């Protein structure tokens, strides 16, 4: 590697708005994030999946399998 053209790779503290601090290495001195793995709903298991306005039911009504029409008549 050439000398003097690469940024310094030093220990860094990443601070989340929830108060969690992560020690790592980076070219940036300080990093502040709004959400981390300690407070993100997907990683904490607090994520709620909601069916907004019955979209799943509406999809199943439109494109779901029809019981009577799918059976062959066998003639």
Residue pairs with C-beta under 8 A, 6 or more apart in sequence:
7 27
8 27
9 25
9 26
9 27
10 25
10 26
10 27
10 29
11 23
11 24
11 25
12 23
12 24
12 25
12 26
12 28
12 29
12 30
12 31
13 21
13 22
13 23
13 30
13 31
14 21
14 22
14 23
14 24
14 26
14 31
14 32
14 33
14 36
15 21
15 30
15 31
15 32
15 33
16 22
16 32
16 33
16 34
16 35
16 36
16 38
16 39
17 32
17 33
17 34
17 35
17 39
18 35
18 36
18 38
18 39
20 36
20 38
20 39
22 36
37 43
38 44
41 47
41 48
51 57
